Amino acid sequence: MRGTLALVLLLCMGCTSEDDGFVRLVDDSFHVNGRTLFPVVMNIQVNVVFDGHSMWPASYSGYNPGDRYRFHDADRSAEQLHAELALLAQNGFNTVRVTGFVEAPHRFGAGITPYPLGHRPDGYLEPLDLTRTEVRERFLGCLDRFLAIAAEERLHVILLTTIYEGRPGSQELFVDLAEHLRNNTTILAFDLFNEPLYFDVPARTKQEVHRVVRGWRELARRHAPNHLITIGLTGIRETHAWDPSILDVDFISFHPYEYEPDQVLNEIYWYGRHVPLPWMIGETSLPADDDSVSYAEMSRFAKRTLEQTVACGGIGYSWWQFKDVSWGRFHSDYMGLLSMEGMEPVKDHDMLVEGTLKPAAEVFRSFDPTTVEATCVELPNYLNYSQHDHSRLTGRLVDEDGLPIEGGVILAWNEDFSHSYHTTTLADGSFELLGDMFFHHWIASAIGHEMVRGDCPPSGARKDERGTYSYFLGELSVPELGFGVVR
């Protein structure tokens, strides 16, 4: 029965109707087989394990205590993936976003083709040379096996692929994957780039970004005509280069995190007010170890951000990540929905899952987007999350005709660019950015507009009556872009 179901969900050769199993965007929401789909997504990491002869998909080694593979053979590794994906499906998730599997690493030496990484059972990493026919066939077979497991557990897949502009072999890798998966209905979307604010080096102008993404769209039209495409943006700050209005993708995936109080709820409000494309939350979480941060706080965060996403018009929501890890920082180590201790039973599976579900799992298990009654809330700290009072930037953002721009983004740093804060503009274009350090550099832009930047050395600051060092930047003009994506 499982094999039959996998074939039905995986393949739909020559289908063209709305009932062909492919996920589509209809009226700015996901639909599959004529029904609305609100993706409730878990970010999971999957490794390609290669012992020199066989190649298979395995649950990320860092999810297991001791950073080791639980099993060293294909069949038992598949059983583990089945149990883990089934556990997710039983707790309200209908989609997984898969990282660490088919995309090339972010850092590689000059002249090296960006191949995906294979993992030896002992943890040793090596690039997979997909120009070798036998390696390519094994790699694609490994991908097929994972997607069949996801299909059997009734989960869609968002696959992070990553295209590196100007890197030989990068676009070719995407084309190879897209052609191979052209008729695979398990794929919800290809995620073409993860967090360009951090990983697209060097920085690009909006004109360059528009050109690059337009080229990616053409690739997708030719080689992945049945699938959606997205890009994962860190959030509000991407507006200065990876402006949503110039990205020719089907939907935007935002990755807001709680670096300041209520930052995620506030960013979601901004997405709902100002983003012209369909959007979803592609990553978010609140780390919790039930000591420094309680599990109850994590549950409240999950519930509030889920409801805010629906209320503000988001079309999906993704949690980062499946399990806790040991990467060495609290913020990244305790974001998992499962802790590293204990064992979790899974209905209809003999294998137990390592780890224990945190209480936030109940939030996802009981979540129904059709019953959310919340409104899209503007919080009191929307304009300045932390409400600092050491220094302040003020001014007004206008277009080329002097008209005010609402929702523009002002970002400012300290002297060595190691610390920053941002805010957005009011309906009259005015802004007030507060920080706990001296501002030295600033940048300003808005969706659909150019970007301007400048400096504000401390010598130009004046203390106001509150003792706050204040800088008045005056009227900042950001003309409208002469290009973009027509919706």
C-alpha positions, -999 to 999 in steps of 0.1 A, spaced: 0 0 0 28 24 9 46 19 -24 13 24 -44 6 57 -25 41 69 -31 38 63 -68 5 82 -69 18 111 -50 52 112 -67 44 109 -104 19 125 -126 32 121 -161 17 145 -186 -9 160 -162 -22 195 -170 -54 199 -150 -58 215 -115 -63 180 -102 -29 168 -113 -13 168 -78 10 198 -83 8 227 -58 -2 260 -75 -9 296 -64 -45 306 -70 -57 340 -58 -26 343 -37 -30 311 -18 -17 275 -23 -40 250 -39 -35 213 -47 -61 192 -64 -87 220 -62 -83 225 -24 -66 253 -5 -34 243 13 -19 263 41 16 249 45 25 242 81 62 235 75 90 220 95 126 228 85 146 196 86 182 188 76 189 157 56 224 144 47 235 124 17 256 95 31 281 78 8 302 49 19 322 47 -14 297 23 -29 262 30 -18 245 64 -13 214 71 8 195 98 26 198 101 63 186 122 91 211 150 99 239 136 121 236 167 144 201 157 154 215 127 172 233 128 206 270 127 199 266 141 164 266 107 149 245 87 124 221 64 143 224 38 115 250 31 89 229 14 62 203 26 37 173 6 49 175 14 86 183 51 78 151 51 57 132 36 86 144 64 108 133 91 82 99 74 79 94 75 117 106 112 120 85 124 91 55 104 104 59 121 138 58 155 121 27 146 101 10 134 133 17 167 150 1 190 124 28 195 98 20 189 61 52 201 45 90 199 52 116 224 40 147 204 34 182 219 39 217 205 38 207 179 11 211 190 -25 225 226 -23 262 233 -24 279 247 7 280 284 11 318 285 12 341 268 -13 375 276 -28 382 296 -59 377 275 -91 359 247 -73 325 238 -88 298 241 -61 288 204 -58 266 191 -30 284 174 -1 285 137 6 289 125 42 309 94 50 293 73 78 322 85 100 312 121 94 339 130 68 327 154 41 336 154 4 320 171 -26 300 148 -49 313 151 -84 281 149 -104 299 150 -137 306 113 -131 277 94 -143 277 68 -116 278 94 -88 251 115 -105 228 84 -108 234 75 -72 228 110 -60 195 114 -79 184 80 -67 191 91 -31 169 122 -37 142 100 -51 143 78 -21 138 106 3 110 121 -17 92 88 -18 95 86 20 80 121 23 52 112 -1 43 80 18 40 101 50 18 126 30 42 155 32 50 181 6 86 193 2 102 227 -2 137 219 -15 165 244 -8 186 242 -40 206 275 -40 219 290 -73 252 309 -70 254 336 -96 286 334 -116 297 301 -102 304 275 -130 282 245 -123 257 261 -100 229 268 -125 237 234 -142 231 217 -108 197 234 -105 188 224 -141 197 188 -135 176 186 -103 147 205 -119 146 183 -150 148 152 -129 119 163 -107 98 179 -134 69 154 -128 73 150 -91 42 162 -73 58 160 -38 78 191 -45 58 222 -34 86 247 -44 123 251 -51 139 276 -27 165 292 -49 186 311 -24 188 313 14 192 346 31 211 367 6 217 394 32 242 370 47 253 347 19 251 367 -13 286 382 -14 295 407 -25 264 429 -20 243 438 -51 224 468 -62 186 464 -68 193 465 -105 217 436 -102 193 416 -80 165 421 -105 186 409 -134 198 378 -115 164 367 -103 149 373 -137 174 349 -151 165 323 -124 129 327 -133 137 319 -170 156 288 -158 126 277 -138 101 283 -166 122 261 -189 132 233 -165 106 233 -137 74 244 -153 52 225 -129 68 239 -97 68 271 -77 99 290 -68 107 311 -38 137 329 -21 143 330 16 148 366 29 159 374 64 131 400 67 127 438 67 164 445 62 165 428 28 145 457 14 177 477 6 188 452 -21 166 421 -23 135 442 -26 104 419 -28 89 441 -56 118 432 -80 119 395 -73 103 374 -100 93 345 -78 60 330 -70 61 338 -33 86 352 -7 97 332 23 107 354 53 130 343 81 123 366 111 138 358 145 134 372 180 166 393 183 146 421 199 114 420 219 84 410 197 105 414 166 88 386 148 52 398 154 63 433 144 80 421 112 49 400 103 28 432 106 51 450 82 50 421 57 12 423 57 11 460 52 39 465 26 49 433 7 33 432 -28 39 394 -34 23 364 -17 45 356 14 49 331 41 71 326 71 100 304 58 118 301 92 112 313 127 115 299 162 121 309 198 149 289 215 138 272 247 156 248 271 129 252 299 155 269 320 168 301 305 137 302 284 106 282 294 88 258 271 57 278 279 72 309 263 81 289 232 45 277 230 31 312 233 55 324 207 44 297 182 7 304 188 10 342 185 32 342 154 10 315 137 -21 336 143 -4 369 133 8 352 101 -27 342 91 -43 375 103 -18 396 83 -23 376 51 6 351 52 0 319 32 21 295 52 43 291 82 76 273 89 93 264 121 131 262 125 139 234 133 131 198 139 154 190 168 178 207 191 214 207 181 249 212 196 263 241 176 276 260 205 252 289 209 220 290 229 201 308 201 207 281 176 209 251 199 174 251 215 151 260 186 141 224 179 106 212 184 122 181 200 148 181 227 178 157 225 167 137 255 145 107 256 126 87 230 94 96 212 69 68 201 53 72 166 19 57 157 21 28 133 59 27 134 80 3 154 110 27 155 112 53 182 124 88 174 153 101 195 143 131 215 112 144 232 85 167 218 84 201 235 49 214 245 49 237 215 41 206 194 5 209 207 2 243 192 9 229 157 -11 197 163 -43 217 171 -37 246 146 -64 252 120 -59 283 99 -96 285 90 -106 291 126 -81 319 134 -100 349 147 -71 372 155 -65 405 138 -32 418 123 -19 436 153 4 466 154 22 464 187 32 494 208 69 488 201 64 484 163 86 513 153 115 506 178 114 471 193 139 477 222 130 513 230 166 523 237 174 559 246 212 563 241 211 577 206 184 586 180 182 592 142 153 612 129 143 624 94 118 619 67 117 596 37 102 609 4 101 600 -33 114 621 -62 83 643 -61 87 650 -23 58 628 -14 61 608 18 68 571 18 52 549 44 68 517 54 103 527 43 132 511 61 160 529 80 189 508 92 219 522 111 251 507 125 279 515 150 313 524 138 326 490 129 293 477 115 290 451 143 258 463 158 227 477 142 190 486 146 162 494 121 129 511 120 102 520 95 86 552 84 51 566 93 25 577 68 41 611 67 75 596 59 90 605 92 110 581 113 127 579 147 154 552 151 166 545 187 197 526 197 219 517 227 252 529 209 264 558 188 252 555 153 279 560 126 264 547 93 229 545 80 211 532 49 175 540 38 151 525 12 116 513 6 99 486 -14 99 497 -51 124 526 -45 161 533 -47 185 532 -18 205 560 -2 232 558 25 254 581 46 273 586 78 265 603 111 297 607 132 292 613 169 306 648 165 274 657 148 251 646 176 233 669 200 219 659 233 182 665 237 163 672 269 162 634 277 200 631 274 197 612 241 223 618 214 202 629 184 210 632 148 186 648 123 191 635 88 166 658 72 146 648 41 160 617 24 149 613 -12 146 577 -27 132 578 -62 109 551 -75 125 522 -94 120 521 -131 117 484 -131 101 456 -111 77 427 -113 42 434 -125 15 416 -104 
